[in-house]
Amino acid sequence: MARPVESFRWDMLQPLIAAHERMGTGVRWSPPTWTATSKLIRSCEAMGQAESGRLVEMYKNSKERLSPLSDPIDVLFPSV
């Protein structure tokens, strides 16, 4: 359980604050780029499309093998 804010010991942060101050203004900050994230999203979209095609084929094969019965996926369950 987290400690209440009143009892937080700020002196524990002194080493971190001191290290930050030692870094000085020589450290340059640049905004993050979304290049890697965009690549990951495109890869996931491509994988999803490929997987979708594979699942459609599996569904078609299942329907053919189960014929004249229906595929269990086709069952509509009533919402409660």
PDB file of N, CA, C and O in Angstrom, chain B, residues numbered from 101:
ATOM      1  N   MET B 101       0.842  -1.169   0.000  1.00  0.00           N
ATOM      2  CA  MET B 101       0.000   0.000   0.000  1.00  0.00           C
ATOM      3  C   MET B 101       0.891   1.237   0.000  1.00  0.00           C
ATOM      4  O   MET B 101       1.894   1.269   0.713  1.00  0.00           O
ATOM      5  N   ALA B 102       0.552   2.239  -0.772  1.00  0.00           N
ATOM      6  CA  ALA B 102       1.354   3.448  -0.880  1.00  0.00           C
ATOM      7  C   ALA B 102       1.250   4.277   0.381  1.00  0.00           C
ATOM      8  O   ALA B 102       0.221   4.324   1.055  1.00  0.00           O
ATOM      9  N   ARG B 103       2.366   4.931   0.669  1.00  0.00           N
ATOM     10  CA  ARG B 103       2.364   5.819   1.825  1.00  0.00           C
ATOM     11  C   ARG B 103       1.597   7.087   1.511  1.00  0.00           C
ATOM     12  O   ARG B 103       1.567   7.524   0.361  1.00  0.00           O
ATOM     13  N   PRO B 104       0.974   7.686   2.518  1.00  0.00           N
ATOM     14  CA  PRO B 104       0.317   8.973   2.291  1.00  0.00           C
ATOM     15  C   PRO B 104       1.360  10.023   1.913  1.00  0.00           C
ATOM     16  O   PRO B 104       2.520   9.921   2.313  1.00  0.00           O
ATOM     17  N   VAL B 105       0.956  11.013   1.155  1.00  0.00           N
ATOM     18  CA  VAL B 105       1.866  12.044   0.668  1.00  0.00           C
ATOM     19  C   VAL B 105       2.545  12.766   1.831  1.00  0.00           C
ATOM     20  O   VAL B 105       3.719  13.122   1.721  1.00  0.00           O
ATOM     21  N   GLU B 106       1.840  12.991   2.941  1.00  0.00           N
ATOM     22  CA  GLU B 106       2.403  13.717   4.080  1.00  0.00           C
ATOM     23  C   GLU B 106       3.643  13.023   4.617  1.00  0.00           C
ATOM     24  O   GLU B 106       4.565  13.693   5.082  1.00  0.00           O
ATOM     25  N   SER B 107       3.689  11.695   4.565  1.00  0.00           N
ATOM     26  CA  SER B 107       4.803  10.972   5.158  1.00  0.00           C
ATOM     27  C   SER B 107       5.894  10.640   4.138  1.00  0.00           C
ATOM     28  O   SER B 107       6.842   9.928   4.471  1.00  0.00           O
ATOM     29  N   PHE B 108       5.785  11.136   2.918  1.00  0.00           N
ATOM     30  CA  PHE B 108       6.802  10.852   1.909  1.00  0.00           C
ATOM     31  C   PHE B 108       8.094  11.560   2.278  1.00  0.00           C
ATOM     32  O   PHE B 108       8.070  12.731   2.658  1.00  0.00           O
ATOM     33  N   ARG B 109       9.197  10.883   2.173  1.00  0.00           N
ATOM     34  CA  ARG B 109      10.492  11.464   2.528  1.00  0.00           C
ATOM     35  C   ARG B 109      11.164  12.025   1.280  1.00  0.00           C
ATOM     36  O   ARG B 109      11.753  11.285   0.492  1.00  0.00           O
ATOM     37  N   TRP B 110      11.070  13.315   1.114  1.00  0.00           N
ATOM     38  CA  TRP B 110      11.650  13.985  -0.051  1.00  0.00           C
ATOM     39  C   TRP B 110      13.173  13.907  -0.045  1.00  0.00           C
ATOM     40  O   TRP B 110      13.798  14.003  -1.102  1.00  0.00           O
ATOM     41  N   ASP B 111      13.778  13.735   1.125  1.00  0.00           N
ATOM     42  CA  ASP B 111      15.234  13.634   1.187  1.00  0.00           C
ATOM     43  C   ASP B 111      15.752  12.409   0.436  1.00  0.00           C
ATOM     44  O   ASP B 111      16.917  12.366   0.041  1.00  0.00           O
ATOM     45  N   MET B 112      14.886  11.417   0.240  1.00  0.00           N
ATOM     46  CA  MET B 112      15.274  10.232  -0.528  1.00  0.00           C
ATOM     47  C   MET B 112      15.526  10.580  -1.989  1.00  0.00           C
ATOM     48  O   MET B 112      16.265   9.874  -2.675  1.00  0.00           O
ATOM     49  N   LEU B 113      14.924  11.655  -2.467  1.00  0.00           N
ATOM     50  CA  LEU B 113      15.090  12.057  -3.858  1.00  0.00           C
ATOM     51  C   LEU B 113      16.299  12.955  -4.082  1.00  0.00           C
ATOM     52  O   LEU B 113      16.628  13.259  -5.229  1.00  0.00           O
ATOM     53  N   GLN B 114      16.966  13.384  -3.024  1.00  0.00           N
ATOM     54  CA  GLN B 114      18.083  14.309  -3.159  1.00  0.00           C
ATOM     55  C   GLN B 114      19.176  13.800  -4.105  1.00  0.00           C
ATOM     56  O   GLN B 114      19.655  14.587  -4.922  1.00  0.00           O
ATOM     57  N   PRO B 115      19.601  12.529  -4.045  1.00  0.00           N
ATOM     58  CA  PRO B 115      20.624  12.060  -4.986  1.00  0.00           C
ATOM     59  C   PRO B 115      20.180  12.178  -6.448  1.00  0.00           C
ATOM     60  O   PRO B 115      20.982  12.523  -7.316  1.00  0.00           O
ATOM     61  N   LEU B 116      18.924  11.896  -6.713  1.00  0.00           N
ATOM     62  CA  LEU B 116      18.402  12.011  -8.073  1.00  0.00           C
ATOM     63  C   LEU B 116      18.368  13.471  -8.521  1.00  0.00           C
ATOM     64  O   LEU B 116      18.735  13.785  -9.653  1.00  0.00           O
ATOM     65  N   ILE B 117      17.934  14.345  -7.646  1.00  0.00           N
ATOM     66  CA  ILE B 117      17.882  15.778  -7.969  1.00  0.00           C
ATOM     67  C   ILE B 117      19.294  16.311  -8.213  1.00  0.00           C
ATOM     68  O   ILE B 117      19.515  17.084  -9.145  1.00  0.00           O
ATOM     69  N   ALA B 118      20.248  15.900  -7.375  1.00  0.00           N
ATOM     70  CA  ALA B 118      21.636  16.345  -7.534  1.00  0.00           C
ATOM     71  C   ALA B 118      22.216  15.854  -8.863  1.00  0.00           C
ATOM     72  O   ALA B 118      22.907  16.606  -9.550  1.00  0.00           O
ATOM     73  N   ALA B 119      21.945  14.617  -9.223  1.00  0.00           N
ATOM     74  CA  ALA B 119      22.445  14.092 -10.497  1.00  0.00           C
ATOM     75  C   ALA B 119      21.856  14.860 -11.664  1.00  0.00           C
ATOM     76  O   ALA B 119      22.548  15.141 -12.642  1.00  0.00           O
ATOM     77  N   HIS B 120      20.597  15.194 -11.565  1.00  0.00           N
ATOM     78  CA  HIS B 120      19.947  15.964 -12.621  1.00  0.00           C
ATOM     79  C   HIS B 120      20.585  17.348 -12.750  1.00  0.00           C
ATOM     80  O   HIS B 120      20.788  17.844 -13.858  1.00  0.00           O
ATOM     81  N   GLU B 121      20.896  17.961 -11.621  1.00  0.00           N
ATOM     82  CA  GLU B 121      21.525  19.282 -11.649  1.00  0.00           C
ATOM     83  C   GLU B 121      22.926  19.207 -12.235  1.00  0.00           C
ATOM     84  O   GLU B 121      23.341  20.129 -12.937  1.00  0.00           O
ATOM     85  N   ARG B 122      23.671  18.131 -11.967  1.00  0.00           N
ATOM     86  CA  ARG B 122      25.023  17.968 -12.513  1.00  0.00           C
ATOM     87  C   ARG B 122      25.013  17.829 -14.022  1.00  0.00           C
ATOM     88  O   ARG B 122      25.984  18.186 -14.690  1.00  0.00           O
ATOM     89  N   MET B 123      23.912  17.309 -14.567  1.00  0.00           N
ATOM     90  CA  MET B 123      23.824  17.145 -16.018  1.00  0.00           C
ATOM     91  C   MET B 123      23.890  18.503 -16.698  1.00  0.00           C
ATOM     92  O   MET B 123      24.405  18.618 -17.811  1.00  0.00           O
ATOM     93  N   GLY B 124      23.378  19.518 -16.048  1.00  0.00           N
ATOM     94  CA  GLY B 124      23.470  20.872 -16.580  1.00  0.00           C
ATOM     95  C   GLY B 124      22.604  21.078 -17.804  1.00  0.00           C
ATOM     96  O   GLY B 124      21.755  20.254 -18.145  1.00  0.00           O
ATOM     97  N   THR B 125      22.843  22.195 -18.449  1.00  0.00           N
ATOM     98  CA  THR B 125      22.045  22.562 -19.619  1.00  0.00           C
ATOM     99  C   THR B 125      22.629  22.003 -20.903  1.00  0.00           C
ATOM    100  O   THR B 125      22.069  22.229 -21.975  1.00  0.00           O
ATOM    101  N   GLY B 126      23.743  21.277 -20.825  1.00  0.00           N
ATOM    102  CA  GLY B 126      24.367  20.722 -22.029  1.00  0.00           C
ATOM    103  C   GLY B 126      23.583  19.575 -22.639  1.00  0.00           C
ATOM    104  O   GLY B 126      23.849  19.170 -23.771  1.00  0.00           O
ATOM    105  N   VAL B 127      22.633  19.057 -21.909  1.00  0.00           N
ATOM    106  CA  VAL B 127      21.834  17.940 -22.415  1.00  0.00           C
ATOM    107  C   VAL B 127      20.723  18.499 -23.290  1.00  0.00           C
ATOM    108  O   VAL B 127      19.956  19.367 -22.873  1.00  0.00           O
ATOM    109  N   ARG B 128      20.655  17.991 -24.494  1.00  0.00           N
ATOM    110  CA  ARG B 128      19.621  18.460 -25.419  1.00  0.00           C
ATOM    111  C   ARG B 128      18.472  17.470 -25.410  1.00  0.00           C
ATOM    112  O   ARG B 128      18.672  16.256 -25.387  1.00  0.00           O
ATOM    113  N   TRP B 129      17.301  17.999 -25.429  1.00  0.00           N
ATOM    114  CA  TRP B 129      16.098  17.186 -25.459  1.00  0.00           C
ATOM    115  C   TRP B 129      15.450  17.345 -26.819  1.00  0.00           C
ATOM    116  O   TRP B 129      15.326  18.461 -27.324  1.00  0.00           O
ATOM    117  N   SER B 130      15.043  16.256 -27.403  1.00  0.00           N
ATOM    118  CA  SER B 130      14.316  16.334 -28.673  1.00  0.00           C
ATOM    119  C   SER B 130      13.028  15.533 -28.517  1.00  0.00           C
ATOM    120  O   SER B 130      12.990  14.521 -27.817  1.00  0.00           O
ATOM    121  N   PRO B 131      11.986  16.002 -29.176  1.00  0.00           N
ATOM    122  CA  PRO B 131      10.710  15.274 -29.059  1.00  0.00           C
ATOM    123  C   PRO B 131      10.837  13.877 -29.676  1.00  0.00           C
ATOM    124  O   PRO B 131      11.591  13.685 -30.630  1.00  0.00           O
ATOM    125  N   PRO B 132      10.115  12.922 -29.140  1.00  0.00           N
ATOM    126  CA  PRO B 132      10.196  11.563 -29.684  1.00  0.00           C
ATOM    127  C   PRO B 132       9.612  11.511 -31.096  1.00  0.00           C
ATOM    128  O   PRO B 132       8.718  12.277 -31.455  1.00  0.00           O
ATOM    129  N   THR B 133      10.148  10.586 -31.872  1.00  0.00           N
ATOM    130  CA  THR B 133       9.581  10.355 -33.205  1.00  0.00           C
ATOM    131  C   THR B 133       8.724   9.100 -33.132  1.00  0.00           C
ATOM    132  O   THR B 133       8.923   8.241 -32.272  1.00  0.00           O
ATOM    133  N   TRP B 134       7.796   9.012 -34.021  1.00  0.00           N
ATOM    134  CA  TRP B 134       6.866   7.885 -34.036  1.00  0.00           C
ATOM    135  C   TRP B 134       7.220   6.886 -35.131  1.00  0.00           C
ATOM    136  O   TRP B 134       6.399   6.041 -35.490  1.00  0.00           O
ATOM    137  N   THR B 135       8.449   6.979 -35.667  1.00  0.00           N
ATOM    138  CA  THR B 135       8.853   6.101 -36.762  1.00  0.00           C
ATOM    139  C   THR B 135       8.758   4.629 -36.365  1.00  0.00           C
ATOM    140  O   THR B 135       8.150   3.829 -37.077  1.00  0.00           O
ATOM    141  N   ALA B 136       9.355   4.276 -35.237  1.00  0.00           N
ATOM    142  CA  ALA B 136       9.340   2.873 -34.813  1.00  0.00           C
ATOM    143  C   ALA B 136       7.918   2.402 -34.531  1.00  0.00           C
ATOM    144  O   ALA B 136       7.553   1.278 -34.875  1.00  0.00           O
ATOM    145  N   THR B 137       7.124   3.253 -33.909  1.00  0.00           N
ATOM    146  CA  THR B 137       5.741   2.896 -33.602  1.00  0.00           C
ATOM    147  C   THR B 137       4.942   2.698 -34.879  1.00  0.00           C
ATOM    148  O   THR B 137       4.148   1.763 -34.985  1.00  0.00           O
ATOM    149  N   SER B 138       5.154   3.582 -35.848  1.00  0.00           N
ATOM    150  CA  SER B 138       4.447   3.467 -37.131  1.00  0.00           C
ATOM    151  C   SER B 138       4.816   2.161 -37.834  1.00  0.00           C
ATOM    152  O   SER B 138       3.954   1.497 -38.408  1.00  0.00           O
ATOM    153  N   LYS B 139       6.098   1.794 -37.787  1.00  0.00           N
ATOM    154  CA  LYS B 139       6.525   0.533 -38.410  1.00  0.00           C
ATOM    155  C   LYS B 139       5.866  -0.656 -37.726  1.00  0.00           C
ATOM    156  O   LYS B 139       5.423  -1.595 -38.387  1.00  0.00           O
ATOM    157  N   LEU B 140       5.805  -0.611 -36.394  1.00  0.00           N
ATOM    158  CA  LEU B 140       5.171  -1.697 -35.641  1.00  0.00           C
ATOM    159  C   LEU B 140       3.694  -1.813 -36.005  1.00  0.00           C
ATOM    160  O   LEU B 140       3.188  -2.919 -36.194  1.00  0.00           O
ATOM    161  N   ILE B 141       3.007  -0.691 -36.104  1.00  0.00           N
ATOM    162  CA  ILE B 141       1.584  -0.700 -36.446  1.00  0.00           C
ATOM    163  C   ILE B 141       1.379  -1.267 -37.848  1.00  0.00           C
ATOM    164  O   ILE B 141       0.484  -2.084 -38.061  1.00  0.00           O
ATOM    165  N   ARG B 142       2.206  -0.838 -38.807  1.00  0.00           N
ATOM    166  CA  ARG B 142       2.080  -1.374 -40.177  1.00  0.00           C
ATOM    167  C   ARG B 142       2.324  -2.880 -40.198  1.00  0.00           C
ATOM    168  O   ARG B 142       1.627  -3.617 -40.897  1.00  0.00           O
ATOM    169  N   SER B 143       3.311  -3.333 -39.434  1.00  0.00           N
ATOM    170  CA  SER B 143       3.594  -4.776 -39.378  1.00  0.00           C
ATOM    171  C   SER B 143       2.413  -5.541 -38.786  1.00  0.00           C
ATOM    172  O   SER B 143       2.039  -6.601 -39.287  1.00  0.00           O
ATOM    173  N   CYS B 144       1.829  -4.999 -37.720  1.00  0.00           N
ATOM    174  CA  CYS B 144       0.678  -5.658 -37.099  1.00  0.00           C
ATOM    175  C   CYS B 144      -0.528  -5.680 -38.029  1.00  0.00           C
ATOM    176  O   CYS B 144      -1.274  -6.659 -38.063  1.00  0.00           O
ATOM    177  N   GLU B 145      -0.719  -4.598 -38.784  1.00  0.00           N
ATOM    178  CA  GLU B 145      -1.828  -4.576 -39.748  1.00  0.00           C
ATOM    179  C   GLU B 145      -1.624  -5.627 -40.824  1.00  0.00           C
ATOM    180  O   GLU B 145      -2.565  -6.330 -41.191  1.00  0.00           O
ATOM    181  N   ALA B 146      -0.390  -5.741 -41.339  1.00  0.00           N
ATOM    182  CA  ALA B 146      -0.098  -6.745 -42.363  1.00  0.00           C
ATOM    183  C   ALA B 146      -0.287  -8.148 -41.802  1.00  0.00           C
ATOM    184  O   ALA B 146      -0.844  -9.019 -42.471  1.00  0.00           O
ATOM    185  N   MET B 147       0.177  -8.367 -40.575  1.00  0.00           N
ATOM    186  CA  MET B 147       0.019  -9.671 -39.944  1.00  0.00           C
ATOM    187  C   MET B 147      -1.465  -9.980 -39.734  1.00  0.00           C
ATOM    188  O   MET B 147      -1.895 -11.116 -39.934  1.00  0.00           O
ATOM    189  N   GLY B 148      -2.248  -8.978 -39.331  1.00  0.00           N
ATOM    190  CA  GLY B 148      -3.681  -9.174 -39.137  1.00  0.00           C
ATOM    191  C   GLY B 148      -4.389  -9.537 -40.426  1.00  0.00           C
ATOM    192  O   GLY B 148      -5.273 -10.393 -40.433  1.00  0.00           O
ATOM    193  N   GLN B 149      -4.004  -8.888 -41.522  1.00  0.00           N
ATOM    194  CA  GLN B 149      -4.617  -9.201 -42.811  1.00  0.00           C
ATOM    195  C   GLN B 149      -4.264 -10.614 -43.241  1.00  0.00           C
ATOM    196  O   GLN B 149      -5.126 -11.351 -43.720  1.00  0.00           O
ATOM    197  N   ALA B 150      -2.994 -11.000 -43.072  1.00  0.00           N
ATOM    198  CA  ALA B 150      -2.574 -12.352 -43.446  1.00  0.00           C
ATOM    199  C   ALA B 150      -3.292 -13.391 -42.582  1.00  0.00           C
ATOM    200  O   ALA B 150      -3.751 -14.418 -43.082  1.00  0.00           O
ATOM    201  N   GLU B 151      -3.381 -13.113 -41.297  1.00  0.00           N
ATOM    202  CA  GLU B 151      -4.046 -14.051 -40.383  1.00  0.00           C
ATOM    203  C   GLU B 151      -5.536 -14.138 -40.704  1.00  0.00           C
ATOM    204  O   GLU B 151      -6.128 -15.214 -40.621  1.00  0.00           O
ATOM    205  N   SER B 152      -6.136 -13.018 -41.068  1.00  0.00           N
ATOM    206  CA  SER B 152      -7.550 -13.007 -41.433  1.00  0.00           C
ATOM    207  C   SER B 152      -7.802 -13.922 -42.627  1.00  0.00           C
ATOM    208  O   SER B 152      -8.758 -14.697 -42.634  1.00  0.00           O
ATOM    209  N   GLY B 153      -6.945 -13.825 -43.625  1.00  0.00           N
ATOM    210  CA  GLY B 153      -7.080 -14.690 -44.802  1.00  0.00           C
ATOM    211  C   GLY B 153      -6.946 -16.153 -44.441  1.00  0.00           C
ATOM    212  O   GLY B 153      -7.683 -16.997 -44.950  1.00  0.00           O
ATOM    213  N   ARG B 154      -6.004 -16.454 -43.561  1.00  0.00           N
ATOM    214  CA  ARG B 154      -5.799 -17.836 -43.127  1.00  0.00           C
ATOM    215  C   ARG B 154      -7.016 -18.348 -42.365  1.00  0.00           C
ATOM    216  O   ARG B 154      -7.424 -19.494 -42.553  1.00  0.00           O
ATOM    217  N   LEU B 155      -7.601 -17.513 -41.505  1.00  0.00           N
ATOM    218  CA  LEU B 155      -8.772 -17.930 -40.740  1.00  0.00           C
ATOM    219  C   LEU B 155      -9.988 -18.127 -41.635  1.00  0.00           C
ATOM    220  O   LEU B 155     -10.783 -19.039 -41.407  1.00  0.00           O
ATOM    221  N   VAL B 156     -10.139 -17.291 -42.639  1.00  0.00           N
ATOM    222  CA  VAL B 156     -11.249 -17.456 -43.591  1.00  0.00           C
ATOM    223  C   VAL B 156     -11.118 -18.793 -44.305  1.00  0.00           C
ATOM    224  O   VAL B 156     -12.109 -19.502 -44.481  1.00  0.00           O
ATOM    225  N   GLU B 157      -9.907 -19.144 -44.716  1.00  0.00           N
ATOM    226  CA  GLU B 157      -9.688 -20.431 -45.382  1.00  0.00           C
ATOM    227  C   GLU B 157     -10.002 -21.594 -44.440  1.00  0.00           C
ATOM    228  O   GLU B 157     -10.625 -22.574 -44.848  1.00  0.00           O
ATOM    229  N   MET B 158      -9.574 -21.486 -43.190  1.00  0.00           N
ATOM    230  CA  MET B 158      -9.868 -22.541 -42.220  1.00  0.00           C
ATOM    231  C   MET B 158     -11.376 -22.684 -42.016  1.00  0.00           C
ATOM    232  O   MET B 158     -11.883 -23.800 -41.905  1.00  0.00           O
ATOM    233  N   TYR B 159     -12.088 -21.570 -41.968  1.00  0.00           N
ATOM    234  CA  TYR B 159     -13.542 -21.594 -41.798  1.00  0.00           C
ATOM    235  C   TYR B 159     -14.204 -22.275 -43.001  1.00  0.00           C
ATOM    236  O   TYR B 159     -15.095 -23.108 -42.835  1.00  0.00           O
ATOM    237  N   LYS B 160     -13.768 -21.919 -44.202  1.00  0.00           N
ATOM    238  CA  LYS B 160     -14.336 -22.544 -45.410  1.00  0.00           C
ATOM    239  C   LYS B 160     -14.095 -24.045 -45.398  1.00  0.00           C
ATOM    240  O   LYS B 160     -15.004 -24.822 -45.691  1.00  0.00           O
ATOM    241  N   ASN B 161     -12.867 -24.465 -45.058  1.00  0.00           N
ATOM    242  CA  ASN B 161     -12.556 -25.903 -45.004  1.00  0.00           C
ATOM    243  C   ASN B 161     -13.393 -26.608 -43.952  1.00  0.00           C
ATOM    244  O   ASN B 161     -13.852 -27.730 -44.170  1.00  0.00           O
ATOM    245  N   SER B 162     -13.592 -25.970 -42.832  1.00  0.00           N
ATOM    246  CA  SER B 162     -14.400 -26.551 -41.765  1.00  0.00           C
ATOM    247  C   SER B 162     -15.843 -26.740 -42.220  1.00  0.00           C
ATOM    248  O   SER B 162     -16.446 -27.783 -41.967  1.00  0.00           O
ATOM    249  N   LYS B 163     -16.396 -25.726 -42.894  1.00  0.00           N
ATOM    250  CA  LYS B 163     -17.782 -25.839 -43.388  1.00  0.00           C
ATOM    251  C   LYS B 163     -17.914 -26.981 -44.390  1.00  0.00           C
ATOM    252  O   LYS B 163     -18.900 -27.718 -44.379  1.00  0.00           O
ATOM    253  N   GLU B 164     -16.906 -27.121 -45.260  1.00  0.00           N
ATOM    254  CA  GLU B 164     -16.944 -28.193 -46.258  1.00  0.00           C
ATOM    255  C   GLU B 164     -16.868 -29.567 -45.585  1.00  0.00           C
ATOM    256  O   GLU B 164     -17.599 -30.485 -45.959  1.00  0.00           O
ATOM    257  N   ARG B 165     -15.992 -29.705 -44.602  1.00  0.00           N
ATOM    258  CA  ARG B 165     -15.817 -30.995 -43.931  1.00  0.00           C
ATOM    259  C   ARG B 165     -17.028 -31.365 -43.087  1.00  0.00           C
ATOM    260  O   ARG B 165     -17.355 -32.545 -42.954  1.00  0.00           O
ATOM    261  N   LEU B 166     -17.694 -30.371 -42.520  1.00  0.00           N
ATOM    262  CA  LEU B 166     -18.842 -30.652 -41.656  1.00  0.00           C
ATOM    263  C   LEU B 166     -20.160 -30.782 -42.426  1.00  0.00           C
ATOM    264  O   LEU B 166     -21.178 -31.170 -41.853  1.00  0.00           O
ATOM    265  N   SER B 167     -20.141 -30.465 -43.693  1.00  0.00           N
ATOM    266  CA  SER B 167     -21.362 -30.512 -44.491  1.00  0.00           C
ATOM    267  C   SER B 167     -21.948 -31.919 -44.422  1.00  0.00           C
ATOM    268  O   SER B 167     -21.181 -32.877 -44.518  1.00  0.00           O
ATOM    269  N   PRO B 168     -23.198 -32.096 -44.268  1.00  0.00           N
ATOM    270  CA  PRO B 168     -24.348 -31.206 -44.342  1.00  0.00           C
ATOM    271  C   PRO B 168     -24.662 -30.507 -43.017  1.00  0.00           C
ATOM    272  O   PRO B 168     -25.633 -29.754 -42.940  1.00  0.00           O
ATOM    273  N   LEU B 169     -23.853 -30.742 -41.964  1.00  0.00           N
ATOM    274  CA  LEU B 169     -24.078 -30.036 -40.706  1.00  0.00           C
ATOM    275  C   LEU B 169     -23.533 -28.617 -40.825  1.00  0.00           C
ATOM    276  O   LEU B 169     -22.731 -28.317 -41.709  1.00  0.00           O
ATOM    277  N   SER B 170     -23.980 -27.757 -39.926  1.00  0.00           N
ATOM    278  CA  SER B 170     -23.449 -26.394 -39.964  1.00  0.00           C
ATOM    279  C   SER B 170     -22.226 -26.299 -39.052  1.00  0.00           C
ATOM    280  O   SER B 170     -22.042 -27.106 -38.142  1.00  0.00           O
ATOM    281  N   ASP B 171     -21.421 -25.319 -39.315  1.00  0.00           N
ATOM    282  CA  ASP B 171     -20.231 -25.082 -38.507  1.00  0.00           C
ATOM    283  C   ASP B 171     -20.663 -24.499 -37.160  1.00  0.00           C
ATOM    284  O   ASP B 171     -21.552 -23.648 -37.125  1.00  0.00           O
ATOM    285  N   PRO B 172     -20.068 -24.926 -36.070  1.00  0.00           N
ATOM    286  CA  PRO B 172     -20.446 -24.382 -34.759  1.00  0.00           C
ATOM    287  C   PRO B 172     -20.282 -22.866 -34.666  1.00  0.00           C
ATOM    288  O   PRO B 172     -20.962 -22.217 -33.871  1.00  0.00           O
ATOM    289  N   ILE B 173     -19.400 -22.311 -35.459  1.00  0.00           N
ATOM    290  CA  ILE B 173     -19.211 -20.854 -35.445  1.00  0.00           C
ATOM    291  C   ILE B 173     -20.455 -20.131 -35.950  1.00  0.00           C
ATOM    292  O   ILE B 173     -20.683 -18.971 -35.607  1.00  0.00           O
ATOM    293  N   ASP B 174     -21.246 -20.802 -36.749  1.00  0.00           N
ATOM    294  CA  ASP B 174     -22.441 -20.181 -37.311  1.00  0.00           C
ATOM    295  C   ASP B 174     -23.587 -20.039 -36.317  1.00  0.00           C
ATOM    296  O   ASP B 174     -24.579 -19.368 -36.604  1.00  0.00           O
ATOM    297  N   VAL B 175     -23.457 -20.660 -35.163  1.00  0.00           N
ATOM    298  CA  VAL B 175     -24.545 -20.624 -34.170  1.00  0.00           C
ATOM    299  C   VAL B 175     -24.645 -19.224 -33.556  1.00  0.00           C
ATOM    300  O   VAL B 175     -23.645 -18.639 -33.140  1.00  0.00           O
ATOM    301  N   LEU B 176     -25.859 -18.712 -33.511  1.00  0.00           N
ATOM    302  CA  LEU B 176     -26.087 -17.427 -32.867  1.00  0.00           C
ATOM    303  C   LEU B 176     -26.607 -17.691 -31.470  1.00  0.00           C
ATOM    304  O   LEU B 176     -27.643 -18.329 -31.285  1.00  0.00           O
ATOM    305  N   PHE B 177     -25.872 -17.190 -30.489  1.00  0.00           N
ATOM    306  CA  PHE B 177     -26.279 -17.357 -29.109  1.00  0.00           C
ATOM    307  C   PHE B 177     -27.067 -16.121 -28.678  1.00  0.00           C
ATOM    308  O   PHE B 177     -26.652 -14.991 -28.935  1.00  0.00           O
ATOM    309  N   PRO B 178     -28.184 -16.340 -28.036  1.00  0.00           N
ATOM    310  CA  PRO B 178     -28.957 -15.172 -27.593  1.00  0.00           C
ATOM    311  C   PRO B 178     -28.220 -14.439 -26.479  1.00  0.00           C
ATOM    312  O   PRO B 178     -27.577 -15.063 -25.635  1.00  0.00           O
ATOM    313  N   SER B 179     -28.315 -13.131 -26.480  1.00  0.00           N
ATOM    314  CA  SER B 179     -27.694 -12.371 -25.395  1.00  0.00           C
ATOM    315  C   SER B 179     -28.627 -12.406 -24.193  1.00  0.00           C
ATOM    316  O   SER B 179     -29.847 -12.337 -24.338  1.00  0.00           O
ATOM    317  N   VAL B 180     -28.064 -12.508 -23.053  1.00  0.00           N
ATOM    318  CA  VAL B 180     -28.861 -12.639 -21.827  1.00  0.00           C
ATOM    319  C   VAL B 180     -29.054 -11.290 -21.198  1.00  0.00           C
ATOM    320  O   VAL B 180     -29.698 -11.182 -20.154  1.00  0.00           O
TER     321      VAL B 180
END
